[in-house]
């Protein structure tokens, strides 16, 4: 029932091919409509022009056979004049020859006259109804010489519109038929072009539908420019999905291996404790089991923190973060949960501008990185240790973007220069390898045990923020971790905490 309900409520999908065809067909219909109007005008003018030539020729032939004699004006209508109009056998012919005084010399005197008629040698055409039919008339004049007064004689010849209208309909019908035929052919080619243009999408659909879930290779299609951005977006999504899948698989493998190892060690310690009959030996084994349980809990927390940092680095949008406020918050939280009252912390911000140290970052990941740095310094440093946090701002070389630096220094054993790069890898605890070359080792600190994830988390956070991470020797003789972030926009001048120095 749920599937059927989804089918009923799912939005109806539209076909891109159908939409393109409908729009192209609509465009063709509009073009045909406009062409039909133009064709009708052309056909009417062509039909009138053809038969107007016959009317003009007949009128000229009649006027040429008009004479002025002593007894008056005589008109000898030639047979050839009416024979011209007889080319349209179904049409009727009307004529009238009259003087400019209105006297009709021959023909039908009741034929309709043109309004405001002025005698002229230029023809004038008039459409009128006569004898129950539509007739087209021509009025053509000629000045008659002779006598004292020169008079105008005017020939009025009419022709019904049967042949004209038939020619007009023929031109329109043939023209529209050709337009429709060409439009259908054009639509067929448009359909072929659309199918050809959408062929890459069909190839992509087939490629993706045949893939295995683990196949993350990019699409190899060669699409047109209009679809190239879509292919690039799909390939980008596949790449991000492959990275997420790799991180997930790596995280699962790490959790399985590390947790299995830690729980195995804890189980072995508890089994050994259960076989002890000496109370002192039993207490020793239980203390080791408690220590192993604490390391297992720390390992689990850092595995989850590492996975969280990587996930947020890929999916969380950055925001304006003030490192001064963030460092103070982390220090206050560390002091509330710390059981070592002899560990001294310092925060220096004297070189910062009044507006604070603003970067574009993820506050959750940044807090996790700084918390791991403080935790590592506390666990691997001596009993009387000091951790200094310095925030500074440096102008970029060559006019680039300024940087905001976060420097964490401790008085612990440090890490030899040749082992610093390895210290940034996951599960690479320095242990007995620690030392700055002065003979100090991890055994001088509070705990020589480490999950090997603290600095790996810091490096992941630095990479997610486009920051530069450097390990070195601190002014206190221990390890110095320097993270240089690109400076980001702050909320405005004067906002944020002021600069200063704080010792806790």
Secondary structure as GFF3:
##gff-version 3
##sequence-region A 1 504
A	DSSP	alpha_helix	2	9	.	.	.	ID=ss1
A	DSSP	alpha_helix	16	64	.	.	.	ID=ss2
A	DSSP	beta_strand	66	69	.	.	.	ID=ss3
A	DSSP	beta_strand	72	75	.	.	.	ID=ss4
A	DSSP	alpha_helix	79	85	.	.	.	ID=ss5
A	DSSP	beta_strand	93	99	.	.	.	ID=ss6
A	DSSP	beta_strand	104	107	.	.	.	ID=ss7
A	DSSP	beta_strand	124	130	.	.	.	ID=ss8
A	DSSP	beta_strand	133	144	.	.	.	ID=ss9
A	DSSP	beta_strand	151	160	.	.	.	ID=ss10
A	DSSP	alpha_helix	162	210	.	.	.	ID=ss11
A	DSSP	alpha_helix	225	274	.	.	.	ID=ss12
A	DSSP	alpha_helix	279	315	.	.	.	ID=ss13
A	DSSP	beta_strand	319	322	.	.	.	ID=ss14
A	DSSP	alpha_helix	323	337	.	.	.	ID=ss15
A	DSSP	beta_strand	344	348	.	.	.	ID=ss16
A	DSSP	beta_strand	358	361	.	.	.	ID=ss17
A	DSSP	alpha_helix	363	380	.	.	.	ID=ss18
A	DSSP	beta_strand	386	394	.	.	.	ID=ss19
A	DSSP	three_ten_helix	397	399	.	.	.	ID=ss20
A	DSSP	beta_strand	403	410	.	.	.	ID=ss21
A	DSSP	three_ten_helix	417	419	.	.	.	ID=ss22
A	DSSP	alpha_helix	420	423	.	.	.	ID=ss23
A	DSSP	three_ten_helix	431	433	.	.	.	ID=ss24
A	DSSP	three_ten_helix	442	444	.	.	.	ID=ss25
A	DSSP	alpha_helix	454	464	.	.	.	ID=ss26
A	DSSP	beta_strand	468	473	.	.	.	ID=ss27
A	DSSP	beta_strand	479	486	.	.	.	ID=ss28
A	DSSP	beta_strand	501	503	.	.	.	ID=ss29
###
